[in-house]
Amino acid sequence: MPKLFQALLGGLLAMSLVPSAPAADTDFQTTGIQHNMPAFYESLKSRLDFRMAWNPKIKDLSAWRKAGRDKMWELTLQLPDRTPFNAVVLDEQDRGSYVARKVVFNLTADSRVQALMLVPKGKGPFPAALMLHDHGSKFDIGKEKLIETWGNDARLESSKAWAKRFFSEKFPGDELAKRGYVVLAHDALGWGDRAALTFDIQQAVAANSLNLGTSLAGIMALEDARAAEFLAAQTEVDKKRVAAIGFSMGAFRAWQVAALSDAVTAGIVVNWMATTQGLMVPGNNQLKGASAWNMLHPGVLRYLDFPDVASLAAPKPMLFFAGEKDALFPVDAVNASYDKMRKVWGAWKADNKFDARMLPGAHEFVADTQSAAYDWLDKQFK
């Protein structure tokens, strides 16, 4: 080894062995986790720039929307699905002005499911609504939360109790069918006929889905889009008038499918919208984590915030409700989302198609709100 190199190496080794000045205890991390988040969560939040969100410099709105949709579908980890639906009606019940059906169809290439469908009597085609159920940590019922079931007393009693708690003892889907709408409700993976999900195993199911190359939230996104396509394809349905409607997690699903699917032409969103900055704060329900897996696409928040994704639905008619007393969604974070979305609809010259309302109530979809929502939808669909 050359003498010069030996001398340099020796000098470097000697330098590395020289003790540094004593450091204070606070010079190293002593707490790694705070509020169920990394202790450096504020630093992480500050780096979220939502780089694909709309801004006034964007003039080609169609290109922006396509790029946002493409990114969203990429992050769902789902492949395009064109599986024939092959629907079969299992049972029917006459409900006066409309008929209730239990129908089985291929939701995806992987899942053949049973759904509830309400079809008005008379000459169609009719306007339609895809009704999307909530989470609620209640898994024995899914579609039955929104449409009154029959033939299963346990589920019927469970769904009636749910309707009493959140819907003024009404079934939102049946209320809409009385107005002349075709209504469809299906179970998300883990609810109702597809049950076996529990609050405690949600994280395991989500992790194992990722280990299988997919995601729980991505499966839900694809299935909701497929359900909208199935509904729009029915002979009784006017495919130009198909709404997505949901409460709580169902509201998340409603604005998401409105953003991702051309089969949906309008949406009603009840009690799920806020900014990430407003949700990721100490004490918020979002930080509990488990139920969030159904609404968490890994990496999406590097590109689009929740209101940014919902804005991909523009310029479709969209109605958003929030409650001043809803402890899950801070009022300031909700209003910030509304302001952000309103600008996107404005850019499309569709200000009159965006409606966002702050109500005095809590986390609920009560009778008065249902009536107001359906009156609004009647006007959009004329």
DAKA-V517819 format. One record per residue. N is the residue number from 0. RES is the residue in three letters. D_FIRST is the distance of its C-alpha to the first C-alpha in Angstrom with 1 decimal. Layout:
N_RES_D_FIRST + N_RES_D_FIRST
This chain:
0_MET_0.0 + 1_PRO_3.8 + 2_LYS_6.4 + 3_LEU_8.5 + 4_PHE_6.9 + 5_GLN_6.6 + 6_ALA_10.1 + 7_LEU_11.4 + 8_LEU_10.6 + 9_GLY_12.2 + 10_GLY_15.0 + 11_LEU_15.8 + 12_LEU_16.0 + 13_ALA_18.2 + 14_MET_20.3 + 15_SER_20.9 + 16_LEU_22.2 + 17_VAL_24.7 + 18_PRO_28.1 + 19_SER_30.0 + 20_ALA_33.5 + 21_PRO_36.1 + 22_ALA_37.5 + 23_ALA_41.2 + 24_ASP_42.4 + 25_THR_43.5 + 26_ASP_40.0 + 27_PHE_39.5 + 28_GLN_41.8 + 29_THR_44.4 + 30_THR_46.7 + 31_GLY_45.8 + 32_ILE_49.3 + 33_GLN_52.4 + 34_HIS_55.7 + 35_ASN_54.4 + 36_MET_51.7 + 37_PRO_48.1 + 38_ALA_48.3 + 39_PHE_46.8 + 40_TYR_49.7 + 41_GLU_50.8 + 42_SER_47.5 + 43_LEU_47.8 + 44_LYS_51.4 + 45_SER_50.4 + 46_ARG_48.1 + 47_LEU_50.9 + 48_ASP_52.0 + 49_PHE_54.1 + 50_ARG_52.7 + 51_MET_55.3 + 52_ALA_58.3 + 53_TRP_61.1 + 54_ASN_61.1 + 55_PRO_63.6 + 56_LYS_61.3 + 57_ILE_61.8 + 58_LYS_64.7 + 59_ASP_64.4 + 60_LEU_65.4 + 61_SER_65.7 + 62_ALA_62.1 + 63_TRP_60.9 + 64_ARG_62.9 + 65_LYS_61.6 + 66_ALA_58.0 + 67_GLY_58.7 + 68_ARG_60.4 + 69_ASP_57.7 + 70_LYS_55.1 + 71_MET_57.3 + 72_TRP_57.9 + 73_GLU_54.2 + 74_LEU_53.6 + 75_THR_56.4 + 76_LEU_54.5 + 77_GLN_57.7 + 78_LEU_58.6 + 79_PRO_61.8 + 80_ASP_64.8 + 81_ARG_67.9 + 82_THR_69.3 + 83_PRO_73.2 + 84_PHE_74.9 + 85_ASN_77.6 + 86_ALA_79.6 + 87_VAL_82.4 + 88_VAL_84.9 + 89_LEU_85.5 + 90_ASP_88.2 + 91_GLU_90.2 + 92_GLN_92.2 + 93_ASP_94.8 + 94_ARG_94.4 + 95_GLY_97.2 + 96_SER_95.9 + 97_TYR_92.7 + 98_VAL_91.4 + 99_ALA_88.5 + 100_ARG_86.4 + 101_LYS_83.8 + 102_VAL_81.7 + 103_VAL_78.7 + 104_PHE_76.2 + 105_ASN_72.6 + 106_LEU_70.7 + 107_THR_67.5 + 108_ALA_66.3 + 109_ASP_65.4 + 110_SER_68.4 + 111_ARG_72.1 + 112_VAL_73.9 + 113_GLN_77.3 + 114_ALA_78.3 + 115_LEU_81.5 + 116_MET_83.2 + 117_LEU_86.3 + 118_VAL_88.3 + 119_PRO_91.3 + 120_LYS_94.6 + 121_GLY_96.0 + 122_LYS_94.9 + 123_GLY_91.3 + 124_PRO_88.7 + 125_PHE_87.8 + 126_PRO_85.1 + 127_ALA_82.5 + 128_ALA_80.0 + 129_LEU_77.0 + 130_MET_77.1 + 131_LEU_73.8 + 132_HIS_73.9 + 133_ASP_72.0 + 134_HIS_69.6 + 135_GLY_71.4 + 136_SER_69.6 + 137_LYS_72.7 + 138_PHE_71.9 + 139_ASP_75.1 + 140_ILE_76.5 + 141_GLY_74.9 + 142_LYS_77.3 + 143_GLU_80.2 + 144_LYS_79.3 + 145_LEU_80.5 + 146_ILE_83.2 + 147_GLU_85.8 + 148_THR_85.3 + 149_TRP_87.9 + 150_GLY_88.2 + 151_ASN_85.7 + 152_ASP_87.4 + 153_ALA_84.3 + 154_ARG_82.4 + 155_LEU_85.4 + 156_GLU_85.9 + 157_SER_82.2 + 158_SER_82.3 + 159_LYS_85.5 + 160_ALA_83.9 + 161_TRP_80.9 + 162_ALA_83.3 + 163_LYS_85.2 + 164_ARG_82.0 + 165_PHE_80.6 + 166_PHE_83.2 + 167_SER_86.6 + 168_GLU_87.5 + 169_LYS_87.2 + 170_PHE_85.1 + 171_PRO_83.6 + 172_GLY_83.6 + 173_ASP_87.2 + 174_GLU_88.2 + 175_LEU_86.6 + 176_ALA_88.2 + 177_LYS_91.6 + 178_ARG_90.9 + 179_GLY_90.6 + 180_TYR_86.8 + 181_VAL_85.1 + 182_VAL_82.6 + 183_LEU_79.7 + 184_ALA_77.7 + 185_HIS_75.0 + 186_ASP_72.8 + 187_ALA_69.1 + 188_LEU_66.9 + 189_GLY_67.7 + 190_TRP_71.2 + 191_GLY_74.7 + 192_ASP_74.9 + 193_ARG_71.1 + 194_ALA_70.8 + 195_ALA_68.7 + 196_LEU_66.5 + 197_THR_66.6 + 198_PHE_65.2 + 199_ASP_62.8 + 200_ILE_61.2 + 201_GLN_60.7 + 202_GLN_57.1 + 203_ALA_56.5 + 204_VAL_58.4 + 205_ALA_56.4 + 206_ALA_53.0 + 207_ASN_54.1 + 208_SER_55.3 + 209_LEU_52.0 + 210_ASN_50.4 + 211_LEU_52.8 + 212_GLY_51.7 + 213_THR_54.7 + 214_SER_56.0 + 215_LEU_59.2 + 216_ALA_59.8 + 217_GLY_59.1 + 218_ILE_61.6 + 219_MET_64.2 + 220_ALA_63.7 + 221_LEU_64.1 + 222_GLU_67.1 + 223_ASP_68.8 + 224_ALA_68.4 + 225_ARG_69.7 + 226_ALA_72.7 + 227_ALA_73.5 + 228_GLU_73.5 + 229_PHE_75.7 + 230_LEU_78.2 + 231_ALA_78.3 + 232_ALA_79.0 + 233_GLN_82.2 + 234_THR_85.4 + 235_GLU_87.0 + 236_VAL_84.3 + 237_ASP_84.2 + 238_LYS_80.5 + 239_LYS_80.7 + 240_ARG_81.6 + 241_VAL_79.0 + 242_ALA_77.8 + 243_ALA_75.1 + 244_ILE_76.2 + 245_GLY_74.5 + 246_PHE_74.5 + 247_SER_71.4 + 248_MET_68.7 + 249_GLY_71.2 + 250_ALA_71.1 + 251_PHE_67.4 + 252_ARG_68.0 + 253_ALA_70.8 + 254_TRP_68.9 + 255_GLN_65.9 + 256_VAL_68.0 + 257_ALA_69.9 + 258_ALA_66.6 + 259_LEU_65.3 + 260_SER_68.4 + 261_ASP_71.0 + 262_ALA_73.5 + 263_VAL_73.9 + 264_THR_75.9 + 265_ALA_76.4 + 266_GLY_75.2 + 267_ILE_76.4 + 268_VAL_73.8 + 269_VAL_75.0 + 270_ASN_72.7 + 271_TRP_69.1 + 272_MET_67.5 + 273_ALA_65.2 + 274_THR_61.9 + 275_THR_58.7 + 276_GLN_58.3 + 277_GLY_61.7 + 278_LEU_61.2 + 279_MET_57.8 + 280_VAL_59.0 + 281_PRO_59.4 + 282_GLY_62.5 + 283_ASN_63.1 + 284_ASN_64.0 + 285_GLN_61.2 + 286_LEU_58.7 + 287_LYS_60.1 + 288_GLY_58.3 + 289_ALA_60.1 + 290_SER_62.7 + 291_ALA_60.3 + 292_TRP_58.6 + 293_ASN_61.6 + 294_MET_61.0 + 295_LEU_57.2 + 296_HIS_55.4 + 297_PRO_51.7 + 298_GLY_50.2 + 299_VAL_53.5 + 300_LEU_53.5 + 301_ARG_50.5 + 302_TYR_52.9 + 303_LEU_56.5 + 304_ASP_58.4 + 305_PHE_61.4 + 306_PRO_63.9 + 307_ASP_61.7 + 308_VAL_62.0 + 309_ALA_65.7 + 310_SER_66.1 + 311_LEU_65.1 + 312_ALA_68.7 + 313_ALA_70.1 + 314_PRO_72.7 + 315_LYS_74.3 + 316_PRO_76.9 + 317_MET_75.2 + 318_LEU_76.7 + 319_PHE_74.7 + 320_PHE_76.2 + 321_ALA_74.6 + 322_GLY_76.2 + 323_GLU_76.2 + 324_LYS_76.2 + 325_ASP_73.5 + 326_ALA_71.0 + 327_LEU_68.4 + 328_PHE_68.1 + 329_PRO_68.2 + 330_VAL_70.7 + 331_ASP_68.4 + 332_ALA_65.8 + 333_VAL_68.6 + 334_ASN_70.0 + 335_ALA_66.6 + 336_SER_66.4 + 337_TYR_69.9 + 338_ASP_69.2 + 339_LYS_66.1 + 340_MET_67.9 + 341_ARG_71.0 + 342_LYS_69.1 + 343_VAL_67.9 + 344_TRP_71.5 + 345_GLY_72.5 + 346_ALA_70.0 + 347_TRP_71.7 + 348_LYS_75.1 + 349_ALA_76.0 + 350_ASP_76.6 + 351_ASN_79.7 + 352_LYS_77.8 + 353_PHE_75.7 + 354_ASP_77.5 + 355_ALA_75.8 + 356_ARG_77.9 + 357_MET_77.3 + 358_LEU_79.9 + 359_PRO_81.1 + 360_GLY_80.4 + 361_ALA_77.5 + 362_HIS_75.5 + 363_GLU_78.5 + 364_PHE_80.3 + 365_VAL_83.9 + 366_ALA_87.1 + 367_ASP_87.4 + 368_THR_83.9 + 369_GLN_84.4 + 370_SER_87.6 + 371_ALA_85.9 + 372_ALA_83.0 + 373_TYR_85.3 + 374_ASP_87.6 + 375_TRP_84.6 + 376_LEU_83.6 + 377_ASP_87.1 + 378_LYS_87.0 + 379_GLN_83.7 + 380_PHE_85.1 + 381_LYS_88.7
